[in-house]
Amino acid sequence: MSAPLRTQLPDFAGRPLTLPDAASAWERVGPGGAGRDVLLLGLGPGDPQKLPFVRAARERGGTIFWVEEPRTLRLLHPAGMDAPGWRELTPAEAASLSGADSYLYRPGLRLAPNFWGPLAGRIEVRSLAPVPGRPPVVWLPGDESWLLHRELREALEESGFTPVSSPAPRDAAALSQAWGGRVPAFALSLNMRGLDADGRVFHACRALGVPVALWFVDNPWHVLSAARLPWWQEAQLFVTDASFIDGLRAAGAEHVHRLPLAVAPHMWRPLPDAAEAARLARLSPRFVGRAAFPDRERFFAAARVPGDLLARGLALTDENAEPAREAHFHWWAERLRVRPWPGHEVRAAGLGAERCAQANRARWIAAGLPQGLAVTGDDLWRELVPGCEPEAPVDYYGSLPELYRQASAVLNVTSLLIPQSLSQRHFDVWAAGGLLLSDATRGLDIFPDELTRPITLISREGFGPRLAELAANPQRSRDLREAWRELLRAAHTYAHRLAFIREKIGA
């Protein structure tokens, strides 16, 4: 006996989507009614009169209100639903309807996310009555275990806000509890923390008039590979690497802004005096960083890159070029012709870039070992770089500032996953009283040329001579430290970044 034919329609990205007609495909959303009437948000492919919650409502003499997205309606139910006791509503009427139990046909979100997402959001928060906070509240999803959470919390408090941190809510209706019963002035999410893949929380925030700022501090396409629907295109997006802006806009993002990282306040230490600076100049230079980011193998488990292309990428990286000309993420995405979103195929470009980035860092470390370069990181560096004896990683909020300070210089090598970015080292090393040397990332263009030129290394071979040059001129090194610290205090704190976010989102 052959299986029954199932209805298929293309989803929002043109991919075939099989539409179930079982009652389990509908989800109860929003506040409950008096148990008499039902609001169907999507009719599904079959006969909605057979749904058990519809039959129960009709047996009670209730009305079945319904809404359907116009294209879906033409394809599935061209005659509509004109049975007795059924009444079609506009989206606006449905959003203001009270007293009915609402059921959302979940596959409809994939068919027409821009139709159902906002409407479902308005219905889900209809019963919420949170009150404005005094002082104003900002929702900052996450906790102190997440990098940058502490910095942003402190910046919010300095700016007169009360940050509310909570885990991701179970659903949009749980937002009031997550916010402590108060309406935030805005929500600030790092790398989609607190936001679900379907955008239900985002649309609920929009329905309540809460602007959402989404700050990508890692590769934005990697983060967005976890988003199933295009709700993010309507959010205010902030990226640390400007090279992603055009691609995000081409993919439908309406508001994208460049927003680099900033100096972490716990890093500040007194500036070394002349005697201490002379002592520091005699110490070893240092590289701090892991050979692989946490959970890398799991993240790239399904990704593959052609061996011949990987060989080309590694050879290009070996040419000692600046990051803009190496086998970075965009180089890989172009050659693999991956679709950045939706889906996970973009992770193949990330895998290629990550492998080249690891090889590039290993080559920088190998070039620095004859100069006495000390390495703080995981044991994998021992396998990747002959002669390297890495020291164990240190706590970012503990001994790292002193590690930066107790070095003749700290080497930064830009990740090829975000090739035009700045790392925390570009800010934190100076605050700790250290001296930074960086490869030639284009992200340095936010700083004055007279400060970046002395610390920028065009090639790996330039590391030793630049160290010697700075050691031979201690006053020049001290002047650089003073100028960088003055600049960071004046324009590159997390309070400055927060002010920029507020300006762009109108909070």
N, C-alpha and C positions, 0 to 999 in steps of 0.2 A: 504494500500500500504506500503510495507516494505521499510525501509530506505536503500539507496545504501551502499554497502560495502565500508569501508574506508581502505586504505592501512596502515598497521602498520609494524614498524621495531623496534628492540631493540635499545635503546639509548646507550650512552657510558657506562652507569652503568648497562646495561642489562634490564632496565625497558621498557615496551611496550610504543611506541610513535606513536600516530596517525598522519599521514602526510596529511596536507591540500593541496589542489591543486588550491585554489583560488589565484587570483593575489595579494591579500593582504598579502600572506605569503612571498612575496619578498619585500625586503627593498632596496631603492636606497642608495648606499654608494659611497663614494669617490667623486672626482671632476666630474662635468658634461662634456660630450663630445660635439661634434658639432651637436648632435641630429640625427645622421645617423646610427651609429653602436651601438650594444648592447652587453654587456658581461654578461652572466648568470653565476653566482656563485652558481651552483646547479640547477638541472633540475626539481626537484620535482617529484611526483609520476604519474602525468597525462601526457598529451601531451603538452609540453612547446610551441609548435607552436601556440596554442590557446591563449596564454597570450597576453593581449591587447598591451603591450609595445613591444612585439616581432612582432606582426602583423603590428604595425605602422612602426617599423624599416624596415620590409621587403617591405612594400608599398613604402618606400622612397628609396628602392634599397640598403639598408644597409646590412652589414654582421652580423650574430648572432654568436659571439664567445662564447664558453662555456667551463666550467671546472666542473668536477664531481669527488668526492672522489671515488677511485677505488672500494671499497666494495659496496658502495651505487649504483654505476653504474651497477655492476654485478647483483644486486638484482632488480633494478627498470628499467633499460634500457640496457639490455645485448647487444643489437645491436648498442648502441650509438645513435648519431644523425647525419645521413649522408645525410640529405635533402639538396637540393641546397641552397646555401647561408649560410650554417652552417659550422662552423670550430671549431674543438676541440683545446684547448690550454693546455699546461702544466702549473702548478702553477707559475713557474718562468716567462713564457711568459705572463700569465695573469697579474702578478704584474707589468710588464714593459709596458703593453699595454696602449696607450694613445688615446684619441679621441673617446672613447666609453662610453656610459652610463652604469654603473655597477649596477647589481641587485643581492643582496644576498638572497638566500633561507634560512630564519632564522631558521627553524627546523633543517637544516643541522648542525648548531652549536651544537645541542644536539646529533646528530648522530655521528659526527666525529669532536669534538672540537679541537683536536690537528692538524687536517688538515685545517679546515676553520678559526680558530682563528688567526693564524699567517698570512694567506693569506689575510683575510679581513683587518687585521691591516695594512699591507703594502699598500693595495689599498686605505684605508681611509685616510692615511696621505700623499698620493702621491703628492698632490698639496701644501702641507705645505712647506714653505721655511723659517723657523725660523732661526735666527742667534745666534751663541754662545754669552752668556752674559759676560761682563767684569765689575766687578768681576764675577766669575762663579755663575750661578743661580742654586738653588735647589728648586724643587717643594715640598712644604709642605702643602698638602690639609688641609683645616679647617680654623678656626679663633680663636681669643683670648678667646672665650667662652668655648673652649674645654680644658680639663685638659691636661697638658704637652705641649700644643702648644706653649705657651710662652717660656717654658724652652728650647725647641728644636729650636725655632727661635733665641733665644739669643745665643745658642751654635753654630748655623750655622754662625751667624754674627761674633762671636769671632774667628771662624775658617776661616774667609775670604770669606764666601759665601754670596750671596744675596738671602734670602728666598723669594719665591713667594707663597703666600697663596691665595687660591681661592676656591670657592665651587666646587663640583663635576661638570665636564663639561657635557653638554647635551649629547654629543656623542664624539667619538674619534676625529672627525674633528674640534671640538671646543677647542682642546688642545692648539693650537697656541695662541688663545685669552686668555686662562687660564694662560698661561706662559708669557704673555706680549710680544709675538713675539720672544722669545729667547729659545734656546734649553738648558734645565737644564743639569747639570753635573750628577744628579741622582734625583730620586723621593723617598721621605720618607713618607710612609703612616702608621699612627697608626690605628690599628683595621679596616683596609680597607677603611679609609676615602678617598674619591675622586675616588675610584675604583668601577666599576660596577659589578654586579653579574655574567655577562657573560664574563668578561675579555676583553671587547673591548678596554677599555682605557689601560689596561696592554699591550695588543698586539700592540697597536699603539705606546706606549713608546718603546717597544722592536724594532719595525720597524724603529724608529728614533734613535736607539742606546742609549736610556736612561735607565740605570739600575734602577730597582724598588726594594726598600727595604720595606718589610712589617713587621712591629713590632707589635706583639700581646702583649698588656699590660694587657689583660684580658684572660679568658679561650679561647684558640685558636679555639677549636671546636665550641664554641658558636658563635664566630665571623664568622667562615667559614660556618656555617649553612645558612648564607645568600648568599653564592656563589653557583650558579647553575652549573657551569662548572669547569673543573679541571685546569684552567689556573694558579691557585695559586701554583700548584706543581712545576712550573718552576721559581717561584719568589725566591728571597733571603728572607727566613723567619727568624725572630728573636723572641724568646719566653722568657718571664721573669721566667718561671717555667720549669726547665730542665726535669721534669717527662713527658712532652709531646713530647719530641724530638723523641723517638723511634716510637711512634704511628704515628706521622706525616710522618716520613720516610717510615713506613710500608704502609701508604696510598698513597705513590707516591711522596712525597716532595723530591726534589733533594738537596736542600741546607737549612739546619736548624741549627741555632746557638743559644746558650744561651746568653741572654742579660738582666741582671737585671735592675731595675730602678736605679735612682741616686739621688743625693742631689739637691733639688731645690734652685737656688741661692738666691731667695728672703727670704729664711728661716734664713740666717746667722745673728746671734746676738752675741754681745760680751760674752765671757765666764764669768760666775759669779765669783766674787772674793770670798775669804774665808767667809767674813761676810754674803754676800748674799747667798752663798751656804748653810750656816747654817740655814738661814731663810727659804730657799726653802725646806730644809729637813723636816721642821715642817708643811709644807702645805700638802694638800690632794693629794694622787695619782689620776691619771685621765685616763679614757678610752675615746677615741674619735672615733666615727663611727656610721653609720646608722644601724638600725636593718634590713633593706632591701635595695637593690640597686634600683635606679630609674627605673620605668616601669617594675618592676619584674613580676607583675601579667600579664601584657600584653605579655611579652616575653615567659612566661611559660603557656600561656592560653590553649594550646592544649596538654600540657604534663601531664602524669599521672604516678604515682608510686604505686605499690601494697602496701596495708596497712601493711601486715605482714613484708615485707622487710623494710618499713619505721620504724616499731617498732624495728627491729633488728639494723638498723642503729643508731637510737636514743639511744638504749641501749649501743651500742658500744661506741658512743660518750660520754655517761655518765660514762664510765670506766676511764675517766681522762687520756687517753693515749695521746702520742705525735701525731701531725697531720699525720705522716706517717702511723700510725696504726688505724686511725679513719675512719669513713664512708665518705671518701673523694670522689671526682669525679671519680677516677679510680676504686675504690671499687664498686661504683654504676654502672659504665659502664660495668664492668666484670659480675656482677650479673644480670643485665638486658639484657646483650648480645646485646647491641645496636650497630648499624653500625655508626661509628663516622661521616662518610660523604659518599655520599651526602644525603641531606634531613635534616629533623628536629627531627628525633627520638632521636638524641643524647641529646636533651634538657630534656628528661626524666631523664637521669643520672644527668644532671645539677640541675634539680628540687630537686632530692633526696639529692644531696650534699648541696644545698643551705638551705634546711630545717634543715639538720644536723648542718650546719655551724651556722645558727641562734641559734639553741638550745645550741651549744657549747659555743658561745659567751655569751649567757644569763647565762650559768653556771659559766663562768669565772667572769662575773659581780657580780653574787650573792655571789661568794666566796670572792670577793673584797670589798663588801659593809661593812662588819665588820671592814675592815682596813681603812674605810673612803673614799673608791673609789668614786670619782665624775665622772659622765657620761655626755658627750656632744654628743647629737644625737637626733633622732626623738622620738616622743611620744610613738611609739610602744614599746620601752623599758619598759615603765611604765606597759604595759599589760604583757610583757614577764617575768619581774623580779619583784616579790613582794618587795615593799619598795624602788624601784628605782625611783628617781625623776630627770629625765634627763634635762639638760640645752639645750637650743636651739642650733642647728648647727651654726657654725661660718664660715666665708668666708676663703677659703684656701689661698687666696692672701691678706687677710686683717689681722684679729686678731689671726689667728691660731698660728703663731710663738710665740706670747706672751703667749698664752694658754699653749703651750708645756713648755715654760720656767717657768711659774708660777705653777709648780707641783713638788711634791717630786719625782715622777716618772711617766712615761706614759706607759700604758700597751698596748701591741700589741697582738692580737689574729688572727692567720693566717686564711684566707678564705679556706674552704675545696673545693672550686671550683678550686683553684690553690694552692694545698697543699704544694708544695715545693718552693713557691715564697717568695719574700720579698716585703713588702708594702713600700709606701713612708715614713711611720713612721720610718722604720729602718734607714733612712738617715736623714730625716728632723728634728727629735727630737734633735739629737746631734747638728745639725747646729744651732738650735734655742737656744742652751745652756742648753737643758733639759737632762734628764736621762731616757733611755729606758729600759723596761723589756719586754722580748718577750717569747712567747711559743716556743717550740723546733722545729721550721721549719728547714728542711734540707737546705733551701736556705741560711742559715747562713754560710754554708761551704765556701762561697767566702771570708770570713773574717778570720783573725787569731784566733786560738782557745783561746789564752790568753785574747782576747777582748770579745769573745762571751760567754765563760764559766761563767763569773760573772753576765751576764744579762739574761741568758737562764733559763726559768722555766720549769722543767720537769713535774710538776703537778700544779693544781690550789691551792693546799694546801701550795705550796712553796712561794706564792706571799707575804704573810705577813712576814714570817721569812726573806725573801730576802730584803724587804723594811727596816726592823729593822736592818739588818746587814749593809746595806749601810749607813743608817742614823747614825749608831754608829761609822762609820769610814769615816768622811767627806773628809779626804785626799785621800782615795781610790776612792771615788766618783769623786773627782776633777781630779784625774789621769786618770780615765776612760773617762771622758769628753774630756780631752786634747788629749788622744791617739786616740779616735774615730774621733775627728774633724781633727786631722792631717792626719789620714788615708783617710778620705773622700775627703779632699782637694787634696791629692796626687794621688788618683786612682779612685774616684767614683763620678765625676761630669758628667753632660750631655755632656760636651765637650769630656770626655773620651769615653762615649758611642758612640758618633758620630764618633770618630776616629776608633773605632772597626767596625762600620758599613761600613765606607769607605774602610777599609782594606778588608773586606769580599766581598764587591761588586765590588772592583776594581775601585772605583771612585777617 
